[in-house]
Amino acid sequence: MQRRDFIRHGGIAGILAAGAAPAMAQSQPSVTWRLTSSYPKSLDTLVGAADNIAKRVADATGNKFQIKVFAAGEIVPGLQVLDAVQNGTVEAGQTIMYYYIGKNPAMGFGAIVPFGMNVRQHNAWWYQGGGSELFNDFLKGYNCQAFPCLNTGTQMGGWFKKEIKTVADLKGLKFRVGGIAGAVLQRLGVVPQQIAGGDIYPALEKGTIDAAEWVGPYDDDKLGFAKVAKYYYTPGWWEGNAPSVMLVNQKQWEALPKDYQAVFAMACGESNTVATARYDHVNPAAMRKLIAGGTQLRSFSRDIMDACYKAAIDQYAEWGEKFPEFKKLHASYSKYLEEELAWFRVAEGTYDNYMSGRASRKK
Amino acid sequence: MQRRDFIRHGGIAGILAAGAAPAMAQSQPSVTWRLTSSYPKSLDTLVGAADNIAKRVADATGNKFQIKVFAAGEIVPGLQVLDAVQNGTVEAGQTIMYYYIGKNPAMGFGAIVPFGMNVRQHNAWWYQGGGSELFNDFLKGYNCQAFPCLNTGTQMGGWFKKEIKTVADLKGLKFRVGGIAGAVLQRLGVVPQQIAGGDIYPALEKGTIDAAEWVGPYDDDKLGFAKVAKYYYTPGWWEGNAPSVMLVNQKQWEALPKDYQAVFAMACGESNTVATARYDHVNPAAMRKLIAGGTQLRSFSRDIMDACYKAAIDQYAEWGEKFPEFKKLHASYSKYLEEELAWFRVAEGTYDNYMSGRASRKK
């Protein structure tokens, strides 16, 4: 089907008609949704997950429930996905919630906050620890709900033209870095820069900025940062995990037959494993390639990490006073994280460290 | 529906009739499957995942595709799930593949081998690194295929009545420990014991055995081991992750309408995230409870870990010579693991260690 036909036949009219049919009808109703992504087509790990979800949903419904995926900018710009879903411009969107901390910093808990959880811990909190209920309750104010659909894992700390050895080196640093991390780093003298993905490379090249973070080896390599910045820092302490979500307009969700609701939710849940596996599959080779090409790997010092941690805690206290939603979500999140950390260091951490040590001793 | 009715109306006859209908029929065909689990009803984290999958499949098909879950022993004993699926006694089964290493040690790669992958690494290999294709190609010889459906994460090293401080302490130790780990530990003088879950406690109490491993804090606490063994060791190096799978009889799979195939596979994929999250949710509190009750947490020493690692490598070399399927799967698995380890230590490992350190410094 051509996109033009799709739009003509589908969209909101399509789903409203479908929603009128009983969920358990003998023959399934036809439903078409438009899904707008925050990501450009070039990021196959991200938009690819949305494409896969659309395909799974079609396969599971004998092609009766069709989701057409649009990349960033095709319907609305990448940072306006929440608004587009909230307003019903589209039925669904793929995005990451920290893009919207300008509306309320509590949005961060639908994604990640600095010194937050890793992938497993986030999934535990979200699916079992009340995170999904708490966050989606908050999202009701925006007429939508969120389904995690992929996770990059812990991201890298970004590309730096010069080494950052002490906390003092952060002063005046022009660093392309996203939302919450920007707010935290500003407390330590960093000048955070908001620059769209495609514009980072020239800014680094010209020296308009001193450093930039994006995702991890695979995505970063695509944007070519290694050619204009030598030092690659780890870890991205602002993204211990980074879950993208599918946002669904609440009215459209309620109009959806129950069986299609189950299919959609399952497709997101499956993708949350498989698309994360895709990142874990492509990153090792990309990292090897970067190192072979001369990239210098560096770790943030303990002093820098501790200073950033303290700045994050101060930031959370400030936001907690201003935003009751932030305070409520932060209380649940941080208590849960503490319990998870106490357990993860016993079995997972001990095992991972032994295996990591073995691998390095072999070389 | 009563179980009796279900069996009468369902089973293999049901699915064969359903398979004859075209996949994209206007009204969906009714299909009923029986699924036998390797686990007892009491293990809600394990059998619960099968129940959830059955519910999701029913929800997503307007109750047309029904899966009835039977606990271990209701149709066949827990260790005969592969045979029951292979022979068509049931359409599907929930199990963990290392139960079947007596048939061929290559079965281990459908689950875990000592000093193998963690959860994320296994998922990357399985879904993206060719693992699923390789293993399911091997399973064709058993008329079935496997879908991972839940993961316990890294397991604990078990309960010991006395401390194990040196490699010499392993000599003569009567240790209730499963398949591959048993074979590896035997090389170091351990006398591995095969004892069903419910019989471990009395054996430990009477001193018939010196030690026993089961899963992790939540499941172990249920069986009460803390009352009869004081030392709880970490990590379970034989289970860096432990993925249970849904096995499906190949003929039944091929007879299944395409949309039901997609629904079933998605339900397993979703569960692989959600049921793992369930383990990560329940283990922290169970660990706290055990420690508060007097359990002494111990780590296996580096010397013991290294000796076990060497024994495992020797065991793999032996099996590789005898079993070409083991050799082929081991080659893929071990090369992949090496690449994953090199990457995971850069971002995930650095981040996890910092967070773990912070949590312990706070106390």
Chai-1 contact restraints between the chains, C-beta under 6 A:
chainA,res_idxA,chainB,res_idxB,connection_type,confidence,min_distance_angstrom,max_distance_angstrom,comment,restraint_id
A,M24,B,G62,contact,1.0,0.0,6.0,A-B,restraint_1
A,Q26,B,S27,contact,1.0,0.0,6.0,A-B,restraint_2
A,S27,B,Q26,contact,1.0,0.0,6.0,A-B,restraint_3
A,S27,B,S27,contact,1.0,0.0,6.0,A-B,restraint_4
A,R56,B,M266,contact,1.0,0.0,6.0,A-B,restraint_5
A,D59,B,A262,contact,1.0,0.0,6.0,A-B,restraint_6
A,A60,B,D259,contact,1.0,0.0,6.0,A-B,restraint_7
A,A60,B,A262,contact,1.0,0.0,6.0,A-B,restraint_8
A,A60,B,V263,contact,1.0,0.0,6.0,A-B,restraint_9
A,G62,B,M24,contact,1.0,0.0,6.0,A-B,restraint_10
A,G62,B,D259,contact,1.0,0.0,6.0,A-B,restraint_11
A,R120,B,D280,contact,1.0,0.0,6.0,A-B,restraint_12
A,N123,B,T273,contact,1.0,0.0,6.0,A-B,restraint_13
A,N123,B,A277,contact,1.0,0.0,6.0,A-B,restraint_14
A,A124,B,A277,contact,1.0,0.0,6.0,A-B,restraint_15
A,A124,B,D280,contact,1.0,0.0,6.0,A-B,restraint_16
A,A124,B,H281,contact,1.0,0.0,6.0,A-B,restraint_17
A,Y127,B,V274,contact,1.0,0.0,6.0,A-B,restraint_18
A,Y127,B,A277,contact,1.0,0.0,6.0,A-B,restraint_19
A,Q128,B,A277,contact,1.0,0.0,6.0,A-B,restraint_20
A,Q128,B,R278,contact,1.0,0.0,6.0,A-B,restraint_21
A,Q128,B,H281,contact,1.0,0.0,6.0,A-B,restraint_22
A,G129,B,H281,contact,1.0,0.0,6.0,A-B,restraint_23
A,T154,B,A347,contact,1.0,0.0,6.0,A-B,restraint_24
A,T154,B,E348,contact,1.0,0.0,6.0,A-B,restraint_25
A,T154,B,Y351,contact,1.0,0.0,6.0,A-B,restraint_26
A,M156,B,A347,contact,1.0,0.0,6.0,A-B,restraint_27
A,T234,B,V346,contact,1.0,0.0,6.0,A-B,restraint_28
A,T234,B,A347,contact,1.0,0.0,6.0,A-B,restraint_29
A,T234,B,T350,contact,1.0,0.0,6.0,A-B,restraint_30
A,P235,B,A347,contact,1.0,0.0,6.0,A-B,restraint_31
A,P235,B,T350,contact,1.0,0.0,6.0,A-B,restraint_32
A,P235,B,Y351,contact,1.0,0.0,6.0,A-B,restraint_33
A,G240,B,Y351,contact,1.0,0.0,6.0,A-B,restraint_34
A,D259,B,A60,contact,1.0,0.0,6.0,A-B,restraint_35
A,D259,B,G62,contact,1.0,0.0,6.0,A-B,restraint_36
A,A262,B,D59,contact,1.0,0.0,6.0,A-B,restraint_37
A,A262,B,A60,contact,1.0,0.0,6.0,A-B,restraint_38
A,V263,B,A60,contact,1.0,0.0,6.0,A-B,restraint_39
A,M266,B,R56,contact,1.0,0.0,6.0,A-B,restraint_40
A,M266,B,M266,contact,1.0,0.0,6.0,A-B,restraint_41
A,M266,B,A267,contact,1.0,0.0,6.0,A-B,restraint_42
A,M266,B,E270,contact,1.0,0.0,6.0,A-B,restraint_43
A,A267,B,M266,contact,1.0,0.0,6.0,A-B,restraint_44
A,G269,B,E270,contact,1.0,0.0,6.0,A-B,restraint_45
A,G269,B,T273,contact,1.0,0.0,6.0,A-B,restraint_46
A,E270,B,M266,contact,1.0,0.0,6.0,A-B,restraint_47
A,E270,B,G269,contact,1.0,0.0,6.0,A-B,restraint_48
A,E270,B,E270,contact,1.0,0.0,6.0,A-B,restraint_49
A,N272,B,T273,contact,1.0,0.0,6.0,A-B,restraint_50
A,T273,B,N123,contact,1.0,0.0,6.0,A-B,restraint_51
A,T273,B,G269,contact,1.0,0.0,6.0,A-B,restraint_52
A,T273,B,N272,contact,1.0,0.0,6.0,A-B,restraint_53
A,T273,B,T273,contact,1.0,0.0,6.0,A-B,restraint_54
A,V274,B,Y127,contact,1.0,0.0,6.0,A-B,restraint_55
A,A277,B,N123,contact,1.0,0.0,6.0,A-B,restraint_56
A,A277,B,A124,contact,1.0,0.0,6.0,A-B,restraint_57
A,A277,B,Y127,contact,1.0,0.0,6.0,A-B,restraint_58
A,A277,B,Q128,contact,1.0,0.0,6.0,A-B,restraint_59
A,R278,B,Q128,contact,1.0,0.0,6.0,A-B,restraint_60
A,D280,B,R120,contact,1.0,0.0,6.0,A-B,restraint_61
A,D280,B,A124,contact,1.0,0.0,6.0,A-B,restraint_62
A,H281,B,A124,contact,1.0,0.0,6.0,A-B,restraint_63
A,H281,B,Q128,contact,1.0,0.0,6.0,A-B,restraint_64
A,H281,B,G129,contact,1.0,0.0,6.0,A-B,restraint_65
A,N283,B,W343,contact,1.0,0.0,6.0,A-B,restraint_66
A,P284,B,E339,contact,1.0,0.0,6.0,A-B,restraint_67
A,P284,B,W343,contact,1.0,0.0,6.0,A-B,restraint_68
A,M287,B,W343,contact,1.0,0.0,6.0,A-B,restraint_69
A,S299,B,T350,contact,1.0,0.0,6.0,A-B,restraint_70
A,M305,B,Y354,contact,1.0,0.0,6.0,A-B,restraint_71
A,E339,B,P284,contact,1.0,0.0,6.0,A-B,restraint_72
A,E340,B,P284,contact,1.0,0.0,6.0,A-B,restraint_73
A,L341,B,M355,contact,1.0,0.0,6.0,A-B,restraint_74
A,L341,B,S356,contact,1.0,0.0,6.0,A-B,restraint_75
A,L341,B,A359,contact,1.0,0.0,6.0,A-B,restraint_76
A,W343,B,N283,contact,1.0,0.0,6.0,A-B,restraint_77
A,W343,B,P284,contact,1.0,0.0,6.0,A-B,restraint_78
A,W343,B,M287,contact,1.0,0.0,6.0,A-B,restraint_79
A,R345,B,S356,contact,1.0,0.0,6.0,A-B,restraint_80
A,V346,B,T234,contact,1.0,0.0,6.0,A-B,restraint_81
A,A347,B,T154,contact,1.0,0.0,6.0,A-B,restraint_82
A,A347,B,M156,contact,1.0,0.0,6.0,A-B,restraint_83
A,A347,B,T234,contact,1.0,0.0,6.0,A-B,restraint_84
A,A347,B,P235,contact,1.0,0.0,6.0,A-B,restraint_85
A,E348,B,T154,contact,1.0,0.0,6.0,A-B,restraint_86
A,G349,B,S356,contact,1.0,0.0,6.0,A-B,restraint_87
A,T350,B,T234,contact,1.0,0.0,6.0,A-B,restraint_88
A,T350,B,P235,contact,1.0,0.0,6.0,A-B,restraint_89
A,T350,B,S299,contact,1.0,0.0,6.0,A-B,restraint_90
A,Y351,B,T154,contact,1.0,0.0,6.0,A-B,restraint_91
A,Y351,B,P235,contact,1.0,0.0,6.0,A-B,restraint_92
A,Y351,B,G240,contact,1.0,0.0,6.0,A-B,restraint_93
A,Y354,B,M305,contact,1.0,0.0,6.0,A-B,restraint_94
A,M355,B,L341,contact,1.0,0.0,6.0,A-B,restraint_95
A,S356,B,L341,contact,1.0,0.0,6.0,A-B,restraint_96
A,S356,B,R345,contact,1.0,0.0,6.0,A-B,restraint_97
A,S356,B,G349,contact,1.0,0.0,6.0,A-B,restraint_98
A,A359,B,L341,contact,1.0,0.0,6.0,A-B,restraint_99
